[in-house]
Amino acid sequence: MSNTKIENILKYTAIATGGIGFSGFAALKTHRLIREAVFSRDEPKEVFAVRNHMHKRVVKSDPVEQDRIRLGEELRKQEMETVSCTARDGVKLIGHYMRHPEPKRIIIAFHGWRSPWYRDFSPIWEFWKEESSVIFVEQRANGASGGEYLGYGTLERFDAISWTERVKEIIRRENVRNESGERLPIYLAGVSMGAATVLLASGLSLPEGVAGILADCGFTSMEAIWDTVMQRKFRLPKPVREAELKYLRHCIRKTGGKLCSTLDAMDVNRTPVFFAHGEEDDFVPVSMTEENYARCRAPKKLYIGPKAGHGACYYHNREAYRKAQEEFFRECET
């Protein structure tokens, strides 16, 4: 989803609750958004209605969004195999395996919050498919995957480990090797919440065989992004935000998650990371990627895309982004 649509969804959701005052809205509605929009499979009715309205309006007037949708639909129509993975808590997760006949690597791709996998990786899949096999994951509580709660990476980081082990099984079973006769290097890739997911996973013990991480417009923690949204989009005062963050922590504990930060993960991560972010992202601040980059102690590369909003860094800067990522692949694979 584009940053414009996300901003308008939040803005018009707030307007739709009018008549009870801002404090009343904060008490009655932000709780519900945290409880349902973050942790439940079912989207709040207000957000669902506004999302549909804004989607039609933005698509009609925005040629960039129209093109991204078209490219996403092209991805969905590619020949792929449906694969599954069992998470550590028993949840069945679904992925879409786009095979390359002679791959140099395999990429496991994690989409963002409530965003279709084929939309988030439009149009970068066209670049990846030239030399890579890709498994596009449907994150827990999304699409065909099981699970009742979204964890903003706090739960999904363990799914990234499970998917890596599953991909290693596939590589062994199919005896897939690169042109040098070696087992395929594995990359964990993510956009937005997906980027936070793979960065948080790097703070755990990543399975052997993970050559690198690709993180595009990721946030530093669930608390940090919610505080940013409440401040920038809802204009909530600090005392109200602090109360809502307390409720957020309560919800995480209830779902079995544990609050964590990508910054802490970067302190212990030793896997090379390619960081990317759109310069004009007004949903996840570019400063969050800059913080992650600064804290990362592993080999790293940073690409900031000019004129790009949330999740659109590659779309607006294909040649430069591609060159930077190809260089990252070479460094990881030599």
Buried (B, 14 or more C-beta within 10 A) or exposed (E): BBBBBBBBBBBBBBEBBEEEEBEEBBBEBBBBBBBBBBBBBEBBEBBBBBBEEBBEEBBEEBEBBEEBBEBBEBBBEBEBEEBEBBBEEEBEBBBBBBBBEEBBBBBBBBBBBBBBBBBBBBBBBBBBBEBBBBBBBBBBBBBEBBBEBBBBBBBBBBBBBBBBEBBBEBBEEEEBEBEEEEBBBBBBBBBBBBBBBBBBBBBBEBBEBBBBBBBBBBBBBBBBBBBBBBBBBBEBEEEBBEBBBEEBBEBBEEBEBEBBBBBBBBEEBEBBBBBBBBBBBBBBBBEBBBBBBEBBEBBBBBBBBEEBBBBBBBBBBBEBBBEBBEEBBEBBBE
